[in-house]
Amino acid sequence: MKKNFRILQILFALATISSIANAQNPIIQTEFTGDPAPIVYKDTLFLYVGHDEDSAPSNAFLMREYSLFTTTDMVNWTAHKTPLKTSDFKWSAGDASAAQCIERNGKFYWYISSLNRTSPGVSVGVAVSDSPYGPFKDALGRALVTNNMTTFAKHSWDDLDPTVMIDNGQAYLYWGNNACYWAKLNEDMLSLGSPITALNIFDKAAFGPDFEEAPWISKKNGRYYMSYASTAVESIHYTTSKSIEGPWEYGGLIMPHIGKSGSNHPAIIDYKGNSYFFYHNAALPNGGSFRRSVCVEQFTYNSDGSIPEMKMTEGVIKSVGKLNPFKRTEAETIAWSQGLKLEENNEVGVYVSDIHNDDYIKVREVDFGTEGTTKFEANVSSRFFGGQIEIHLDSLSGDLIGTLNVPYIGDWNDWRLLTTDVKTISGIHDLYFVFKGKTPHPLFQFDYWKFYK
């Protein structure tokens, strides 16, 4: 199975080699991800996603944890240690379904949905942390919303896909699959502050062709938007309101069904003056309905406030920031990669692993300034024969500015900081770290890097 997956990775690389310079979607290539949930905190966009595991069967999800990626430029994404697992909820039966995190009064509240061991069907729970990076812990020791709390629940999966917004000091929670509910949250963010209200999802004036699942609440210029997945093979639609409590008026189609994933999940957010639409598809090798891939599109609202219809593109082309190469940069900061996986431990956190010959990492919009460079360093480990990190500018075959030789070091947990001379370079460039070496695999592991003037 692993060999077949590797062959698929190589075929994918050959099929997309001509568009490497612009490729950005899916934004995470090192693992399967779904159900994107971005928030902006201070100067950083935090993207919380569900992790679809490689070993998921062909007809079912295997999701036991959530992953976190951050960006300050919308083109380079940094992976972080796993912030939350379903095993952190003793009541969870183990499926990490859609979730959303929000900050209030310096704490971070993460509303998740999962099958419940002790109550019928799916429930909504809440985890809390003092940091957006986690770790998060179950705030209640039980679910916040269970399937038997409402007399109008029709399905055991009604309580999927929570979305949350704080509007004029009042927090609201929306959720639903083949149903759409909402309730106020008390200021503690851990208890409901109103009865649960069920919306009429069969009202065509409010929800158009169909409301299936995955509501996401957002606000722009005083107007409230609820984007959601529609129909069994899911397209993304939206409805609008002058109040977060409704009534809602159908707005239109955002994205038709695309690719091999039967599901989709929207998220809309503004960051650094731009509007972004997140979703998932199945575009990675070996992808499918149960091995999904998160993507993002930049868009502009129409003059009347409506959302334009979008299709999948290569992704965000224009960055909203530059990467400083003279500060330590985690190797898991990636705009595009091929053939790699990420692992984590308590010593170094997240690092790049499963490195083969000709695998690579692309990092975009790296600003070397005007003073030039003299040296490059990287923290690495190797258990076998090691290999090389070739540093190319602007393309896989671009100017080779330096090569770092990685020797046999010891065991995989023996990390060593290595340096090499590099050509003097200045200005803004894309960097390609191209890995070379012979069997056995992986060649080595890669923790972080830095340039020196």
URZINOR-V146329 format. One record per residue. N is the residue number from 1. RES is the residue in one letter. PHI is phi in whole degrees, -180 to 180 (none if undefined). PSI is psi as a letter, one per 30 degrees, with the letter a starting at -180 (999 if undefined). D_CENTER is the distance of its C-alpha to the mean C-alpha in Angstrom with 2 decimals. Layout:
BEGIN
{{N/RES/PHI/PSI/D_CENTER} {N/RES/PHI/PSI/D_CENTER}}
END
This chain:
BEGIN
{{1/M/none/e/25.39} {2/K/-65/e/23.77} {3/K/-63/e/26.28} {4/N/-63/e/25.49} {5/F/-64/e/21.74} {6/R/-64/e/22.81} {7/I/-62/e/25.09} {8/L/-63/e/22.40} {9/Q/-61/e/20.32} {10/I/-65/e/23.51} {11/L/-63/e/24.29} {12/F/-63/e/20.89} {13/A/-63/e/21.57} {14/L/-65/e/25.04} {15/A/-72/f/24.02} {16/T/-113/g/21.64} {17/I/-59/e/23.62} {18/S/-72/f/25.15} {19/S/-111/g/21.96} {20/I/-58/e/20.32} {21/A/-60/f/21.32} {22/N/-111/f/19.22} {23/A/-60/k/16.43} {24/Q/-137/f/12.93} {25/N/-101/k/11.39} {26/P/-66/k/9.50} {27/I/-75/f/7.56} {28/I/-117/k/6.78} {29/Q/-112/f/10.27} {30/T/-89/f/11.02} {31/E/-159/l/9.85} {32/F/-82/k/9.36} {33/T/-137/l/6.32} {34/G/-150/l/7.17} {35/D/53/i/7.90} {36/P/-66/k/5.37} {37/A/-143/i/7.27} {38/P/-86/k/7.75} {39/I/-138/l/11.02} {40/V/-108/k/13.32} {41/Y/-133/k/15.51} {42/K/57/b/18.33} {43/D/-101/g/17.36} {44/T/-122/k/13.68} {45/L/-96/k/10.52} {46/F/-101/k/8.37} {47/L/-115/j/4.80} {48/Y/-95/k/5.35} {49/V/-138/l/4.51} {50/G/-79/k/7.65} {51/H/-106/j/8.81} {52/D/-83/k/11.33} {53/E/-79/k/13.99} {54/D/-56/e/15.99} {55/S/-88/g/19.14} {56/A/-60/k/18.42} {57/P/-66/l/21.65} {58/S/-72/f/22.09} {59/N/-128/g/22.60} {60/A/-160/l/20.43} {61/F/-76/k/17.06} {62/L/-131/j/16.75} {63/M/-134/j/14.05} {64/R/-119/g/15.30} {65/E/-160/l/12.58} {66/Y/-111/l/9.28} {67/S/-118/l/7.04} {68/L/-132/k/6.39} {69/F/-131/k/5.79} {70/T/-128/l/8.35} {71/T/-150/l/10.36} {72/T/-120/g/13.88} {73/D/-134/f/14.53} {74/M/70/g/11.68} {75/V/-125/e/12.45} {76/N/-107/k/11.96} {77/W/-120/k/8.82} {78/T/-105/k/10.03} {79/A/-81/k/9.07} {80/H/-128/l/10.92} {81/K/-58/k/13.06} {82/T/-54/j/12.11} {83/P/-87/f/12.70} {84/L/-161/k/13.80} {85/K/-124/l/15.34} {86/T/-65/f/17.29} {87/S/-67/f/20.33} {88/D/-73/f/20.20} {89/F/-109/j/21.51} {90/K/-63/f/24.93} {91/W/-84/f/25.18} {92/S/-77/k/22.08} {93/A/-87/f/22.93} {94/G/115/g/19.74} {95/D/-103/k/17.19} {96/A/-91/i/13.80} {97/S/-79/a/13.62} {98/A/-54/k/11.75} {99/A/-154/l/11.71} {100/Q/-148/k/11.63} {101/C/-110/k/12.63} {102/I/-146/l/15.40} {103/E/-101/k/17.87} {104/R/-149/k/21.62} {105/N/53/h/24.50} {106/G/81/g/22.60} {107/K/-117/l/20.92} {108/F/-119/k/17.44} {109/Y/-114/k/17.52} {110/W/-118/j/14.82} {111/Y/-94/j/16.00} {112/I/-119/l/15.12} {113/S/-126/k/16.94} {114/S/-161/l/18.60} {115/L/-60/k/21.94} {116/N/-106/k/24.67} {117/R/-71/f/27.27} {118/T/-112/f/29.88} {119/S/-141/l/29.53} {120/P/-61/k/29.43} {121/G/70/a/26.21} {122/V/-87/k/22.76} {123/S/-129/l/22.53} {124/V/-104/k/20.42} {125/G/-121/l/20.24} {126/V/-139/k/19.29} {127/A/-113/l/18.37} {128/V/-137/k/19.29} {129/S/-151/l/18.95} {130/D/-86/f/20.71} {131/S/-138/k/17.70} {132/P/-67/f/14.10} {133/Y/-84/f/13.47} {134/G/84/a/15.49} {135/P/-72/l/17.08} {136/F/-99/l/17.16} {137/K/-136/l/20.12} {138/D/-59/k/21.42} {139/A/-80/f/23.30} {140/L/-117/f/25.87} {141/G/77/g/26.51} {142/R/-158/l/26.43} {143/A/-76/l/24.50} {144/L/-82/e/24.63} {145/V/-127/k/25.11} {146/T/-120/l/26.76} {147/N/-65/f/27.95} {148/N/-96/g/31.57} {149/M/-82/f/31.27} {150/T/-121/k/32.00} {151/T/-81/f/35.02} {152/F/-103/g/33.38} {153/A/-64/k/30.59} {154/K/-107/f/31.18} {155/H/-132/l/28.55} {156/S/-70/f/27.18} {157/W/-104/g/23.60} {158/D/-53/e/24.26} {159/D/-96/h/22.18} {160/L/-95/l/18.66} {161/D/63/i/15.66} {162/P/-72/k/16.57} {163/T/-134/k/15.87} {164/V/-137/k/17.68} {165/M/-145/k/19.40} {166/I/-105/j/22.16} {167/D/-126/j/24.81} {168/N/53/h/28.02} {169/G/87/f/27.64} {170/Q/-105/k/27.15} {171/A/-88/k/23.97} {172/Y/-126/k/23.29} {173/L/-119/k/21.38} {174/Y/-114/l/20.89} {175/W/-167/l/19.97} {176/G/148/k/21.27} {177/N/-135/j/21.51} {178/N/55/g/24.73} {179/A/-169/l/25.51} {180/C/-139/j/24.29} {181/Y/-118/l/25.27} {182/W/-149/l/25.14} {183/A/-156/l/26.72} {184/K/-76/l/27.14} {185/L/-108/k/25.96} {186/N/-68/l/28.49} {187/E/-62/f/27.99} {188/D/-72/f/27.16} {189/M/64/g/23.96} {190/L/-119/g/25.02} {191/S/-148/l/27.52} {192/L/-76/k/28.14} {193/G/-109/g/30.44} {194/S/-160/l/31.67} {195/P/-62/l/32.43} {196/I/-79/k/29.75} {197/T/-110/k/30.19} {198/A/-101/k/29.52} {199/L/-83/l/29.05} {200/N/-85/j/30.99} {201/I/-73/f/28.37} {202/F/-92/g/31.33} {203/D/-79/j/32.39} {204/K/-62/f/31.90} {205/A/-68/f/32.51} {206/A/-98/e/29.45} {207/F/-124/g/27.03} {208/G/60/b/28.49} {209/P/-67/e/28.37} {210/D/179/k/26.39} {211/F/-112/j/23.89} {212/E/-101/e/22.02} {213/E/-174/a/19.06} {214/A/60/h/15.72} {215/P/-67/k/17.23} {216/W/-139/k/15.41} {217/I/-96/k/17.90} {218/S/-144/l/18.04} {219/K/-143/k/21.10} {220/K/-148/k/22.59} {221/N/52/h/26.19} {222/G/81/f/27.39} {223/R/-106/k/26.13} {224/Y/-98/k/23.78} {225/Y/-124/k/21.41} {226/M/-118/j/20.14} {227/S/-94/l/17.93} {228/Y/-163/l/17.82} {229/A/-87/k/17.97} {230/S/-127/k/21.56} {231/T/68/l/23.78} {232/A/-65/e/23.36} {233/V/-97/j/21.78} {234/E/-84/k/19.29} {235/S/-104/l/19.45} {236/I/-111/k/18.04} {237/H/-126/l/20.78} {238/Y/-150/l/21.46} {239/T/-134/l/24.32} {240/T/-128/l/25.58} {241/S/-157/l/27.88} {242/K/-85/f/29.90} {243/S/-138/k/29.08} {244/I/-66/f/26.08} {245/E/-92/g/28.53} {246/G/87/a/29.41} {247/P/-73/l/31.27} {248/W/-106/k/28.70} {249/E/-128/k/29.55} {250/Y/-57/k/27.78} {251/G/-102/e/26.23} {252/G/141/a/25.39} {253/L/-86/k/22.99} {254/I/-98/e/19.71} {255/M/-147/k/18.59} {256/P/-70/l/20.74} {257/H/-61/k/19.72} {258/I/-133/k/18.35} {259/G/74/a/18.47} {260/K/-91/f/18.68} {261/S/-79/k/16.25} {262/G/-75/f/18.46} {263/S/-111/l/15.85} {264/N/-152/l/13.48} {265/H/-149/j/11.75} {266/P/-88/l/11.97} {267/A/-155/k/10.91} {268/I/-126/k/13.16} {269/I/-154/l/13.49} {270/D/-101/k/15.88} {271/Y/-151/k/15.36} {272/K/51/h/18.30} {273/G/84/g/20.37} {274/N/-122/l/18.14} {275/S/-106/k/16.55} {276/Y/-131/k/13.20} {277/F/-117/j/12.30} {278/F/-99/k/8.87} {279/Y/-161/l/9.45} {280/H/-132/l/9.26} {281/N/-138/a/12.16} {282/A/-137/h/13.63} {283/A/-86/f/14.30} {284/L/-77/l/13.96} {285/P/-55/k/17.28} {286/N/70/g/18.21} {287/G/-76/l/15.57} {288/G/179/a/16.74} {289/S/-61/f/16.51} {290/F/-115/g/15.52} {291/R/-137/i/13.37} {292/R/-100/l/10.75} {293/S/-143/k/8.40} {294/V/-79/k/5.83} {295/C/-131/l/8.06} {296/V/-146/k/9.48} {297/E/-127/k/13.21} {298/Q/-85/k/15.42} {299/F/-147/l/18.32} {300/T/-125/k/21.48} {301/Y/-61/k/23.03} {302/N/-67/l/26.43} {303/S/-60/f/29.50} {304/D/-90/g/30.10} {305/G/90/f/26.67} {306/S/-75/l/25.50} {307/I/-96/k/22.15} {308/P/-71/l/22.75} {309/E/-72/k/22.00} {310/M/-126/l/19.28} {311/K/-126/l/18.74} {312/M/-66/k/16.17} {313/T/-120/a/17.03} {314/E/-71/f/16.24} {315/G/112/a/13.81} {316/V/-70/j/14.37} {317/I/-91/e/17.68} {318/K/-95/k/18.80} {319/S/-78/l/17.26} {320/V/-118/g/17.95} {321/G/-177/l/18.89} {322/K/-123/k/20.34} {323/L/-94/k/19.68} {324/N/-90/j/22.68} {325/P/-77/f/23.73} {326/F/-92/g/26.39} {327/K/-111/l/24.08} {328/R/-55/k/22.51} {329/T/-121/k/19.19} {330/E/-66/k/17.09} {331/A/-62/f/17.15} {332/E/-84/g/13.48} {333/T/-89/j/13.01} {334/I/-139/k/12.46} {335/A/-91/e/12.71} {336/W/-154/k/13.72} {337/S/-147/l/15.09} {338/Q/-140/k/17.31} {339/G/80/g/18.41} {340/L/-111/l/16.67} {341/K/-131/l/15.05} {342/L/-116/k/14.07} {343/E/-132/l/16.17} {344/E/-146/l/16.96} {345/N/-149/l/20.23} {346/N/-78/f/22.03} {347/E/-81/e/23.86} {348/V/-116/f/21.40} {349/G/81/b/18.01} {350/V/-88/k/15.38} {351/Y/-148/l/17.07} {352/V/-88/k/17.12} {353/S/-135/a/19.19} {354/D/56/h/20.60} {355/I/-86/k/21.97} {356/H/-117/l/24.49} {357/N/-58/k/26.90} {358/D/76/g/25.47} {359/D/-65/l/21.81} {360/Y/-156/l/20.29} {361/I/-125/k/17.69} {362/K/-108/k/17.67} {363/V/-124/k/17.20} {364/R/-99/l/17.94} {365/E/55/h/20.38} {366/V/-93/k/22.01} {367/D/-101/j/25.01} {368/F/-88/f/27.99} {369/G/67/a/30.33} {370/T/-113/f/34.05} {371/E/-86/f/35.25} {372/G/86/a/33.93} {373/T/-132/l/32.84} {374/T/-128/e/34.87} {375/K/-139/l/32.76} {376/F/-132/k/29.40} {377/E/-130/l/28.38} {378/A/-148/k/25.81} {379/N/-96/j/25.44} {380/V/-138/l/25.67} {381/S/-141/l/27.11} {382/S/-150/k/28.95} {383/R/-110/f/30.97} {384/F/-114/c/32.66} {385/F/-99/f/33.81} {386/G/74/b/30.89} {387/G/169/a/30.49} {388/Q/-135/l/29.69} {389/I/-111/j/26.94} {390/E/-86/k/28.06} {391/I/-111/j/26.89} {392/H/-113/l/27.10} {393/L/-102/k/26.87} {394/D/72/f/25.26} {395/S/-166/l/25.19} {396/L/-60/e/25.37} {397/S/-107/g/29.13} {398/G/-72/a/29.43} {399/D/-50/k/31.66} {400/L/-85/j/31.56} {401/I/-96/f/31.83} {402/G/175/l/31.91} {403/T/-134/k/31.46} {404/L/-98/k/30.65} {405/N/-86/k/32.50} {406/V/-108/j/30.96} {407/P/-84/l/33.84} {408/Y/-62/k/34.14} {409/I/-113/e/33.35} {410/G/159/b/33.72} {411/D/-97/l/31.31} {412/W/-65/f/27.54} {413/N/-94/g/27.50} {414/D/-98/j/29.97} {415/W/-96/k/28.10} {416/R/-137/k/30.08} {417/L/-90/j/29.64} {418/L/-114/k/31.08} {419/T/-130/l/32.13} {420/T/-150/l/33.46} {421/D/-74/k/35.13} {422/V/-134/l/33.45} {423/K/-64/l/34.93} {424/T/-74/k/35.20} {425/I/-131/l/32.50} {426/S/-145/l/31.72} {427/G/84/a/29.78} {428/I/-103/k/26.21} {429/H/-142/l/24.91} {430/D/-86/k/22.00} {431/L/-107/k/22.24} {432/Y/-122/j/22.12} {433/F/-94/j/22.50} {434/V/-105/k/24.23} {435/F/-98/k/25.13} {436/K/-127/k/28.61} {437/G/162/l/30.62} {438/K/-110/l/32.43} {439/T/-67/l/32.05} {440/P/-80/l/31.35} {441/H/-109/l/27.58} {442/P/-69/l/25.37} {443/L/-68/e/27.19} {444/F/-166/l/25.82} {445/Q/-121/l/22.82} {446/F/-132/j/21.34} {447/D/-102/e/20.40} {448/Y/-156/l/20.77} {449/W/-145/l/22.89} {450/K/-165/k/25.05} {451/F/-103/l/27.76} {452/Y/-127/k/31.14} {453/K/-79/999/33.53}}
END
